[in-house]
Amino acid sequence: MPDDDLKALRGIGRELAEGLRTHSLDVHEGREAAEDVVAALPAEYWCLGLRPDRNPKPLREGGRTLPVRSCREFTALMEELCRGDAGLALAMPFSSMSAMLMEQMLDASQLDAHYARMSERPTWTFFALTEPERGSDAGAITTTLEPGEDGAVLNGVKRYIGNGARAYCGLVFARNTAASGMFAVQPVLVPSDAPGFTAELLDTMGLKGAGLSEIRLEGVRVPVADGARTAPTGLRGAMQTFDTFRPCVGAMALGAGTAVYEYVDRELRAGAQRNWRDRFVHRIEATRGLIATAAAALDAGRGDGSVSSAAKLSAVRLADALAAAAVDVLGPAARLDHPLIDKWDGDIRGIEFMEGTSDIQRQTIAQGWIAGRLPLVGARPGEGR
């Protein structure tokens, strides 16, 4: 996408974010459902992310179409939306991580039905990897897929699954008991109305709009055709999805942090305002640049995870610093007098746990640096301190 189009996309995202923010506290405090907020939007907003050849209601600006397909486009849009509300940004149907893998797994007729449904009304899917006892360690999954003559049977529990209780179908990652190695872990397409499938909304401190849920699979039968229709890359496909989505999570943290920055900036007097800007404005721009670098590398097929991890880690650290500084600057009653600050702080803490915590990102960054894959300016390992 040309830079002018990307700027236009950011402008549309910022305008949409202003509308989302008017619903933030109502959704956060349970007075309004995120699904209702999304359903009230024009169709071109909840059709964002559909393949251009499958999108009957594309986003347009000045007579030109603005598709959202690349990582660069998605990060720009998510940053702007999260300046409004990160939870509601995650409630947008296009934000699901399952989209890329579903395109590999569905046959032509299923894709036709899927895209027709998504273009007619807000339609959610889920990406069920995380487990209560194992977290998002894909190699340690305990949910099982047991093949049989007439299909396969799924058993297990998934937790902290975005849109899990509102989705019509999604991908469940399970360990195929008849396979071994990295291809034993497979994503399986599961409809939410399948017998034995239950999803319950979790009560969370932040990201209320995201619909984080617990999914239970008790003897869920998967037909032979669907059981065989798994992503050809197996566990590797999940890891590629994480690498692709990680800069987007960084953009979410940056957007939520920028919302805090702009809110406090409006509350301060001139002298204090200058000090506030001096503390953070350059860090915000630098972090935005790092996220853009990670996204561009992925779009060019050069992403190995190191720069994506650096982008996510930097953005989360900045957002956390902004939330803490806001409470300090606005005074001891800040959370009571400024409920949006309290809400954004909870959202930022939730983003920390998406696509790997900061400790996991540090490990990935260290591995990339040692291997010489991370283009950082400064001393190489063993040089300096």
N, C-alpha and C positions, 0 to 999 in steps of 0.2 A: 504494500500500500504506500503510495507517495506521501511525503511529509504533510502536504496540505490536507490530504484526506484523513491522515491520522490526527491532525489538529482538529478537523471537523468532528471526527469520532469522539475525541476528548470533550469537545464542546457539548455534544449531544449527551454524553455520559454525565457531564457536570449538571446539565439541566435536569436530567432524570434523577440525579442524586438529590437535588434540592427537593424534589417531590417526595422521594423516599424518606428523607429526614423528617418530614412532617408527620410520618407514621411511626417513627422510631420508638418513642416512649410508649405509645399505645400497644405496639407489638411486644415490646420488652416487658411490659407490665400485664400482658394477657388480655387487654381490652379489645384487641383486633387481631385477626388471623393473617399471617403472611400470605397465605393463598389468596385471600380476598384482595390484598393490596396488589399482588401480581395480576390477578384476573381483571382488575379495573384499568390496567395499562393498555395502550394501543397495541394491536397485534404485532407490529413490527418490533416491539421491544422483547416480547417473550419468544419471538421467532429468531432472535439474534443467535448466531452460531450455527444455524442450519446450513448445510451445503448450498452454495449459490444455485445449483441446478435443481434443488429440492425446496427452495424457499419461495413461496408465492407472495410473500409480503416482506420484501427486503427493506432494510433501512436505507433511506435516501436523503441526500442533502444537496441542494442546489442542482438537482437534475441528475446527480450521479449516485450510484449504488455504493454503499459502504459495508462490505462483507466483514465478518469477524471470524477469521479462520486461523490466522497465524498467531504465534505466541506473542509477537510484538503488538498486534492489534488487541489481543485478549488482555494483556497486562495493562495497556493504556486504559482500556474500558473499565477493568476491575478497579484500578486505582481511583478513577473518578467516581464510580458507584459507591465505593467504600468511604468516600468523603461524606456520603449521605448516610449509609447504614450498611455495615459489613454483613450482618445477618440477612438483611433483605437482598443484598447482592447475591448471597449464596442461595437464596430462595428463587432466583431467576432460573428458569428451566435450562438455559444454555450453560450454566456454570457446573453441571455435573461432569465428573471425571470419566463417566462411563461412555461418553459419546464416541471417542476414538475407537475403543475396543468393540463397541456394538457394531460399528460400521464394518469391522472385519468379520464379525460372527454371524450377522443376519444375512439371509438370502435375499434375493431381489424382491420377492413378494412381501417378506417381513419388513424390509426397509421401506417399501412403498407405504405399508400400513402405519409404520412407526412415524414417518415424516408427515403423513396425512394427518395423523392424530395431533402431532406437535404443532402443525400449522393451523388447526381448527380451534384449539383451546390450550390454555397452559397445561403442560404435561411434564411430569417429573419422572426421573429415573434415579437409581441409587448405585453406589459403588461400595460394596460390602466386603471390606478386607479386615478392618480392626476387630479384635476380639477382647473380651474382658480380661483374660489372664495373659494374653500374648501381645497385646497392643497391636501395632502395625508391622510387627516382624513377620514378613510374608513367608519366610522360611520355616517358621515355627507354628504355622496354622494347624489348629486341631479340628476344625470343621471338616467333615468327611463326605466324599462322593463315592458311594459304593455301587459299582456297575452290576447290572443283572441282565437277564435275557430280554426283558421287556423295557429296559431303561436303566435308570440309576436312582439312588435314594440319597438325599441330602440330610445331614444332621449336624447341628451346631448352633452357636450363638454369636452374633455380631453386635458390636456396640459403638456408639458415637458415629452413626451412619447418617450423613446429611440427606434430608428429604426422604428418609426411610419410611416414615409413616404416611407420606402423601404420594408416594410414587406408584405408578401402575406396573412397573417392572424394574429390574435392575440386574447387576452382575454380582454374584456371590462367589468369592474365592474359596475353594475347598481343595482338600488333598485327596486325589484319586487313589483309592486303596489298591488299585491294580497297576499302578505305575510307580516309578521311582525317579529320584533326581529332581532337577529344577522343573521338569515338565510334569511332575506329579501334582504340582499346585496349578489348578486351572480355574479360570473364571467361567461360570455357568450362568446362562440367562434364566432368570426365575420370575414368573409373574406374581404379583402380590396377592392375587386371589387363589393361588394354589393351596390345596388342603395341607394343613400343617405349617403354613407360613403365618406368622403374626409379627406385627411391628407396633412398638409402643413409644410414644414421644417422651423424651427425657427432660427433666427439669434442670436447666442449666443456668449459670450465673451470667453468661454472655452468649452472643450469637443466637439469640432466641429465634430470629427469623429463619435460621438455617434448618430448623426442624431436625436436630440431632436425635437419633432414635436407637432403640435396641431391637434387633431382629432375631427372632427365634425360628429355627428350622427343625421341625420334628417329623421325620419321615416324609419329607417333601419329595414327591416322585417327579423325576425329570424324564420325559419321553426319550426314546432312543435317538431321534433326530436332534433334539435340543441338547441331549447329553453329549453327542458327538460334535456339536457345533460350539467348540471352544476356540478362544483366540489361538492362532498357530504358534505364537511366541510364548505361551504359557506364562510362567512367573516373570520372564524377561519383559513381556508386554506390560505387566504391572509396574515394573521398575522404570520402563521408558515413560509410562504415564506419569509417574511421580516426578521424574526429571523434567518433563514438559510442564507440569503444573506448578512446580516449585517457584519459578519466578512470578507466577500469578499470585501465589500466596504471599510472596514478598511485596507485590504491588498492593495486595489487600491491606497488609500491615502499614505500608506507607500511606495509603489512602486514609485509614483510620487515624494514624498519627497526624497526618496533615489536617484532618478535621479538628483534632485537639489543638493543634498549633494555631489555626485560623480563629477558632473560638476564643482562645485566651488572648490572642492578639487584639481582637475587638474589645475585650473587657479591660485592657490595660490603658493607663494614661501614657502620654508621649514618652517620658523618660524611661519608664519601665518597659514600654513597648520596644524601644530601641535595644535595650539589653536583651529582651526576649528574642528579637529577630537576630541579633548577633550570635546568640547561643545556637540557633537551630536552622536558620535559612540555608546556610551552605551545606549542612549535613543532609537536608532534605533533597537539595539538588544533586548532591553527589550520590545519594542512594538511588534516586530516580535514574541517574546515568548508569549505575551498576546493574540495575534491573533491566534496563534497555539493552545493555551489552549481553547479559545472559540470554535474553529473549532472542536477540539477533543471532547469537551463536546457535541456538536450538533450531531456529528457522533455516539456518544455513547448513544444518546437519553436523555442526561441530561441537555440540554440547556434550560434555562428559560428566556433568553433575557438579563439578567443583565450583564453577562460577555461579551456577544456579543456587548452590548452597550458600555461597558468600552473599549473594543478593538477598536471600531469605533471612539469613542471620543478621545482616546489617539492618534490614528494614525492621525486623522485630525488635532489635536492640534500640533503634531510634524511636520507634513507637512507644516502647515501654518507658524510655527516658522522658518522652514528651508527656505521657500520662502522669508520671511521678512528679515532674516539674510543674505541671498544671495545678496539682493539689497544693504544692508548696507555694506557688505564686498567688493563687486565689484565696488562700487562707484555710484555717482549720475546718471551716464549715463548707468547704468547696463541694463535697459530694452531696450535701443536702441542698445547698443553694443553686448548684449547677448539676442537675441530675443527668444531663447528657455526658458530662465528664465521667461520672460514675459508670454509666452504661458503656461508653467507649473503652474505659479501662478494662471492663469485663470482656469486651470483644477482643481487645488486643491480647489478653491473656489466653483466650481461646485460640487465636491464630497461632500462638507459640506452638501448640500441639499439632498443627496441621502439617502434613508432609514431613514429619520428623522434627523432634525438639532441637533446641540449639546445640545440645551436646552431640547429637547425630550430625548436624551440619558441620560442626567443628572437625569431627572425624573425617568427613568427606573432603573438607577443605585441606586438612593436613595431608591426606593421601594424594590429593591433586598437586599440592605444592612439592612434596617429596618426589613425585614422579615427573615434575617439571611441566605439568599441564596447566598450572594456574598462572596467568599472566599478571602477577603482582609486581609492582615497582618497589625495589628495595633489596635488601640482602637476601641471598639464597641461603638454604639451610647450611649452618656451619659458619656463616659469615656474620660478624657482629654478634649481638646478643639474642 
